[in-house]
Amino acid sequence: MSTDLTDTLKRLKTEFPYATTVSLKAIPKKTKLADSSLLEELGKLSQLIKSNATKLGIISTPDRILSNEDAFKKQLVDLMNVLFYLLSLVPLFHDSCFTDYFVDNLDQEIVSLILGVHGLSDELLEIVSADPKAFDDASVPENEKLSKFLKERLISIGKIWSQCDRLESLSKRGNLGLLAEYISSSIKLLQDSNEELEEWLEDPVINSDPFGMNDNFSDEEGSDLDAEDEEVSETMIEFVRSLLQKSRLLKLLLGSLTKSIDIKKDTASTAAQLSELHLLHKSIVSNSDTLISSTLMNAEYESDPEVETATLAINNDVKKIIKIVTQLNSSNESKLKWIQVWSTTWNSLNN
């Protein structure tokens, strides 16, 4: 194996020292796009990197590398060139009309890709350092032959494929598509909360020890902590019913958000609004969980500060979402009707 080949393989690490998302911020902004969009380029480059990695996987055996070293090095350089171009786009994503959550996700996926490339460098160095003759010797056990190297090499190739698929998927989703994916997770959590409320209403009880903590104390220790279900008042049952109505409405709100938002062109302003929506839907789910859990286990829920705080937070989040949706759809009257109807229904439950 020539020193030149070893140096080229090591460049897969030294030329791409981006093992953290923070390190990506040091990439200088030099690239300018003329006839393409960032998302289009991201998709194309993801496919190219996957293609180059596949070609490297095919020719990366000791005998093929050493018998055609120039072709192997060319394939390595081709992969590095595409990686350089991909990384040159990173500052453009950081300084453009993309949301905080999109950029964070992109950075994490790119770092994972680079770490996969680092792994490829290590595995290729091991392969080219191997003695090709060992693989032609019939006396060498099968598990020590070429298959061993191929399986190890495919670990990094597989990781690169996976990351390229994730980056390509990200390029297709964009700001709104990725938000829809995140909101989908929040909707599932709200559905879980709805089911919890429905089950409680079927058998209303207040259990001050829902996790059986008092079972850890024995009678010999003189514990008088036996948990008993407390009697539930009609007032509390009505309150929980109202919680269920509101929770169902919140689920409807989140489920309608990304389907009804009308964004003709991504801008810094729309990116900021979508970023805020991302924070708001997570906040609603978190506060809903606090509100429900603090209520169902507490006969004194009406005076519980957590219940009051969570209720106020949800109402404030809802007002902010209504305002953002109204702003985003201000030019499309038909897309404003649903949020107006929803808002009227929500207000009727909070009077």
HULIN-V895736 format. One record per residue. RES is the residue in one small letter. PSI is psi in degrees with one decimal (* if undefined). D_LAST is the distance of its C-alpha to the last C-alpha in Angstrom with 2 decimals. Layout:
res	psi	d_last
RES	PSI	D_LAST
RES	PSI	D_LAST
//
This chain:
res	psi	d_last
m	128.1	79.18
s	154.8	79.54
t	-34.1	78.01
d	-40.8	76.51
l	-42.2	74.58
t	-43.6	73.33
d	-39.6	72.16
t	-42.0	70.34
l	-39.6	68.50
k	-25.2	67.55
r	-22.9	66.09
l	-21.2	63.24
k	-50.0	62.07
t	-32.0	63.47
e	-15.1	62.31
f	70.7	58.75
p	47.7	57.81
y	77.9	54.07
a	-2.3	53.05
t	158.6	49.68
t	-29.7	46.82
v	-38.5	47.64
s	-25.1	51.18
l	-25.8	49.98
k	-13.7	48.81
a	-6.4	52.49
i	125.9	53.45
p	151.1	54.54
k	105.1	53.11
k	-28.2	56.09
t	141.5	55.24
k	135.8	54.19
l	133.5	53.11
a	-57.2	54.40
d	22.9	54.02
s	163.6	51.56
s	162.3	48.06
l	-42.1	47.31
l	-38.6	45.68
e	-44.4	48.71
e	-38.9	51.09
l	-43.4	49.22
g	-45.2	49.54
k	-44.9	53.22
l	-34.9	54.16
s	-42.7	52.49
q	-40.4	54.69
l	-42.2	57.77
i	-41.6	57.38
k	-41.3	57.02
s	-44.8	60.11
n	-39.6	62.14
a	-37.0	61.20
t	-44.3	62.29
k	-39.8	65.63
l	-39.6	66.18
g	-36.0	65.49
i	-39.7	68.16
i	0.1	70.92
s	64.9	70.17
t	150.4	73.05
p	-43.8	75.89
d	-41.7	78.55
r	-38.4	76.60
i	-49.4	75.49
l	-26.1	78.97
s	-14.9	80.74
n	60.5	78.53
e	-37.7	77.16
d	-42.4	76.75
a	-38.3	74.53
f	-45.1	72.42
k	-37.3	72.00
k	-40.4	71.09
q	-38.3	68.30
l	-45.8	67.03
v	-39.5	67.14
d	-43.6	65.31
l	-44.4	62.48
m	-37.7	62.35
n	-41.4	62.31
v	-38.2	59.23
l	-40.5	57.53
f	-43.2	58.41
y	-41.3	56.84
l	-47.0	53.64
l	-28.3	53.35
s	-18.1	54.04
l	-20.4	50.77
v	-49.1	48.69
p	-29.9	48.60
l	-37.9	47.57
f	-36.4	44.53
h	-29.1	43.71
d	57.0	44.05
s	-153.0	42.41
c	38.5	39.28
f	146.3	38.43
t	162.2	35.38
d	-44.7	35.68
y	-31.6	35.06
f	-47.2	37.67
v	-41.7	40.27
d	-44.3	39.72
n	-44.0	40.23
l	-46.5	43.24
d	-43.5	44.84
q	-40.3	44.56
e	-38.2	46.14
i	-41.4	48.92
v	-41.9	49.78
s	-37.6	50.00
l	-46.5	52.29
i	-40.1	54.50
l	-34.0	54.79
g	-37.8	55.91
v	-39.2	58.53
h	-41.3	59.69
g	-37.7	60.14
l	-40.8	62.11
s	-47.3	64.38
d	-44.2	65.15
e	-37.3	65.86
l	-36.7	68.05
l	-37.9	70.03
e	-40.0	70.69
i	-47.2	71.77
v	-16.1	74.19
s	-11.2	75.64
a	155.6	76.57
d	112.9	80.14
p	-32.2	80.24
k	-28.9	83.37
a	-25.3	81.46
f	-7.9	79.61
d	-2.7	82.88
d	115.2	84.37
a	-17.5	84.31
s	-12.1	84.71
v	127.5	81.31
p	148.0	78.75
e	-39.7	76.18
n	-1.4	73.24
e	0.7	74.94
k	-162.3	75.64
l	-32.7	73.74
s	-32.5	70.91
k	-47.3	69.87
f	-38.4	69.45
l	-43.1	67.77
k	-40.3	65.13
e	-40.5	64.50
r	-38.4	64.40
l	-16.0	61.93
i	-50.4	59.40
s	-39.0	58.96
i	-42.3	59.35
g	-39.4	56.62
k	-41.0	54.28
i	-43.1	55.01
w	-48.1	54.38
s	-44.9	51.03
q	-36.0	49.92
c	-39.6	51.19
d	-39.7	49.16
r	-39.2	46.01
l	-39.7	46.73
e	-41.1	47.41
s	-39.6	44.16
l	-38.5	42.36
s	-28.7	44.14
k	-28.2	42.80
r	-43.8	39.15
g	-167.5	38.73
n	-51.2	35.54
l	-39.7	33.17
g	-39.8	35.01
l	-38.0	34.97
l	-40.6	31.25
a	-37.7	30.76
e	-44.3	32.88
y	-42.7	30.94
i	-33.3	27.56
s	-38.9	29.16
s	-38.7	29.72
s	-37.0	26.10
i	-39.4	25.09
k	-38.1	27.57
l	-39.4	26.09
l	-36.7	22.58
q	-39.4	24.34
d	-41.2	26.01
s	-41.1	22.73
n	-42.9	21.49
e	-36.3	24.79
e	-42.9	24.56
l	-40.7	21.25
e	-43.0	22.79
e	-39.7	25.91
w	-42.6	24.19
l	-25.9	22.40
e	-30.3	25.87
d	76.7	27.26
p	112.4	24.71
v	154.3	26.62
i	110.6	26.27
n	108.8	29.38
s	-8.4	29.90
d	65.0	32.88
p	-22.1	31.87
f	7.4	34.80
g	31.9	37.45
m	-32.7	38.37
n	-16.1	39.69
d	-16.2	42.22
n	-11.8	44.12
f	131.6	45.20
s	162.0	48.02
d	-32.2	48.79
e	-27.7	51.99
e	-0.6	50.03
g	25.2	48.51
s	135.1	44.95
d	33.0	42.47
l	21.1	39.62
d	122.8	39.33
a	135.5	35.82
e	142.9	34.28
d	130.7	31.18
e	153.3	28.78
e	139.8	27.22
v	130.6	23.65
s	159.2	21.31
e	-33.7	19.21
t	-42.3	16.16
m	-40.2	17.13
i	-41.5	17.88
e	-37.8	14.45
f	-43.7	13.05
v	-35.8	15.73
r	-40.4	15.00
s	-35.2	11.49
l	-41.2	13.46
l	-42.7	15.92
q	-45.0	13.66
k	-40.2	12.41
s	-39.4	16.06
r	-38.7	17.36
l	-39.5	15.27
l	-39.0	16.59
k	-42.1	20.00
l	-40.8	19.75
l	-51.6	18.85
l	-37.3	21.87
g	-22.2	24.05
s	-15.2	23.61
l	-68.4	24.13
t	-22.8	27.91
k	-26.0	28.57
s	-11.4	26.91
i	132.8	27.83
d	101.9	30.66
i	108.4	33.19
k	-29.5	36.56
k	132.1	38.16
d	131.5	37.44
t	171.8	37.39
a	-35.0	36.81
s	-48.1	33.49
t	-33.9	32.24
a	-41.6	33.61
a	-39.5	31.59
q	-41.5	28.36
l	-36.0	29.17
s	-39.5	30.11
e	-38.9	26.70
l	-36.7	25.06
h	-42.9	27.39
l	-37.4	26.22
l	-41.9	22.51
h	-34.1	22.83
k	-38.1	24.86
s	-40.1	22.41
i	-44.3	19.52
v	-43.5	21.87
s	-46.6	23.11
n	-31.6	19.81
s	-41.9	18.62
d	-43.1	21.92
t	-44.8	21.52
l	-46.6	18.08
i	-47.4	19.42
s	-36.9	22.79
s	-25.1	21.59
t	-49.4	19.43
l	-20.9	22.00
m	17.4	24.81
n	108.7	23.27
a	-23.5	22.66
e	31.9	21.45
y	-31.3	18.73
e	-26.7	16.21
s	7.3	18.66
d	120.3	19.91
p	-29.7	19.84
e	-38.5	20.19
v	-45.7	16.95
e	-45.5	15.13
t	-44.7	17.31
a	-39.2	16.94
t	-45.9	13.13
l	-41.0	13.36
a	-43.1	16.30
i	-44.8	14.80
n	-39.8	11.95
n	-41.4	14.86
d	-40.8	17.11
v	-43.9	14.93
k	-40.4	14.79
k	-40.4	18.55
i	-44.4	19.28
i	-42.9	17.68
k	-44.4	19.76
i	-45.7	22.88
v	-40.4	22.74
t	-41.7	22.33
q	-44.2	25.31
l	-31.6	27.42
n	18.5	26.97
s	-25.7	27.19
s	1.6	30.53
n	95.4	29.48
e	-38.2	27.10
s	-28.7	27.20
k	-2.4	25.95
l	-20.5	22.87
k	-42.1	21.55
w	-39.7	20.40
i	-29.7	18.31
q	-42.6	16.71
v	-43.6	15.92
w	-44.4	14.73
s	-39.7	12.43
t	-43.5	10.87
t	-43.9	10.52
w	-45.0	9.14
n	-34.5	6.35
s	-26.4	5.60
l	-13.0	5.78
n	6.9	3.81
n	*	0.00
//
